């Protein structure tokens, strides 16, 4: 990848991450795609990434509360589970 291409890819990820972080509402599927793409291209250690990751975590928490209160339709819940599938597994935290 040329230096120019690398800069363009980085700008694209930064722009997408900032837009997702600033948006009042973002679909779960879009958050997953933005995060997955940033991870694949090595742009996860950015502050913009952390903001989008927090937004996804909050959305998952909200959906979990809905599911626990039986307020989330089963077909909708299954759709969200499928949407989360492309995310890589979280690495366990080191405690030393």
C-alpha positions as a Python dict, from the first residue, in 0.01 Angstrom:
ca = {
    (1, 'X'): (0, 0, 0),
    (2, 'X'): (147, 336, -98),
    (3, 'X'): (182, 617, 155),
    (4, 'X'): (-93, 817, -19),
    (5, 'X'): (-328, 520, -20),
    (6, 'X'): (-253, 460, 349),
    (7, 'X'): (-336, 824, 428),
    (8, 'X'): (-663, 805, 236),
    (9, 'X'): (-765, 486, 416),
    (10, 'X'): (-679, 644, 750),
    (11, 'X'): (-881, 957, 668),
    (12, 'X'): (-1176, 743, 561),
    (13, 'X'): (-1173, 548, 887),
    (14, 'X'): (-1130, 861, 1098),
    (15, 'X'): (-1420, 1028, 918),
    (16, 'X'): (-1650, 726, 954),
    (17, 'X'): (-1559, 681, 1320),
    (18, 'X'): (-1614, 1051, 1401),
    (19, 'X'): (-1949, 1055, 1219),
    (20, 'X'): (-2070, 743, 1401),
    (21, 'X'): (-1955, 879, 1737),
    (22, 'X'): (-2129, 1214, 1678),
    (23, 'X'): (-2457, 1076, 1540),
    (24, 'X'): (-2756, 1073, 1771),
    (25, 'X'): (-2862, 732, 1642),
    (26, 'X'): (-2669, 472, 1444),
    (27, 'X'): (-2797, 132, 1343),
    (28, 'X'): (-2630, -161, 1519),
    (29, 'X'): (-2536, -310, 1181),
    (30, 'X'): (-2360, 13, 1080),
    (31, 'X'): (-2167, 33, 1408),
    (32, 'X'): (-2052, -326, 1365),
    (33, 'X'): (-1937, -262, 1006),
    (34, 'X'): (-1749, 56, 1099),
    (35, 'X'): (-1575, -115, 1392),
    (36, 'X'): (-1498, -435, 1200),
    (37, 'X'): (-1350, -241, 910),
    (38, 'X'): (-1136, -24, 1140),
    (39, 'X'): (-1003, -334, 1319),
    (40, 'X'): (-924, -510, 991),
    (41, 'X'): (-724, -211, 867),
    (42, 'X'): (-545, -157, 1199),
    (43, 'X'): (-720, 161, 1309),
    (44, 'X'): (-858, 37, 1642),
    (45, 'X'): (-613, 225, 1867),
    (46, 'X'): (-767, 565, 1780),
    (47, 'X'): (-968, 781, 2020),
    (48, 'X'): (-1245, 794, 1758),
    (49, 'X'): (-1260, 414, 1764),
    (50, 'X'): (-1302, 411, 2142),
    (51, 'X'): (-1599, 649, 2118),
    (52, 'X'): (-1774, 425, 1865),
    (53, 'X'): (-1690, 116, 2069),
    (54, 'X'): (-1853, 281, 2374),
    (55, 'X'): (-2160, 364, 2165),
    (56, 'X'): (-2188, 0, 2054),
    (57, 'X'): (-2141, -121, 2412),
    (58, 'X'): (-2418, 112, 2532),
    (59, 'X'): (-2649, -8, 2254),
    (60, 'X'): (-2581, -373, 2341),
    (61, 'X'): (-2652, -293, 2708),
    (62, 'X'): (-2981, -131, 2613),
    (63, 'X'): (-3081, -428, 2397),
    (64, 'X'): (-2986, -666, 2679),
    (65, 'X'): (-3211, -477, 2921),
    (66, 'X'): (-3496, -493, 2667),
    (67, 'X'): (-3442, -866, 2622),
    (68, 'X'): (-3431, -929, 2999),
    (69, 'X'): (-3758, -737, 3037),
    (70, 'X'): (-3915, -939, 2753),
    (71, 'X'): (-3952, -617, 2552),
    (72, 'X'): (-3740, -733, 2258),
    (73, 'X'): (-3909, -943, 1990),
    (74, 'X'): (-3735, -1275, 1929),
    (75, 'X'): (-3689, -1219, 1555),
    (76, 'X'): (-3539, -876, 1623),
    (77, 'X'): (-3305, -1024, 1885),
    (78, 'X'): (-3193, -1294, 1640),
    (79, 'X'): (-3124, -1025, 1380),
    (80, 'X'): (-2905, -837, 1626),
    (81, 'X'): (-2714, -1155, 1712),
    (82, 'X'): (-2645, -1210, 1340),
    (83, 'X'): (-2539, -846, 1302),
    (84, 'X'): (-2286, -883, 1584),
    (85, 'X'): (-2136, -1197, 1427),
    (86, 'X'): (-1866, -1022, 1219),
    (87, 'X'): (-1705, -863, 1525),
    (88, 'X'): (-1385, -1032, 1640),
    (89, 'X'): (-1381, -1194, 1982),
    (90, 'X'): (-1262, -965, 2260),
    (91, 'X'): (-923, -1047, 2403),
    (92, 'X'): (-921, -1122, 2777),
    (93, 'X'): (-770, -848, 2988),
    (94, 'X'): (-433, -916, 3145),
    (95, 'X'): (-432, -887, 3523),
    (96, 'X'): (-62, -859, 3604),
}
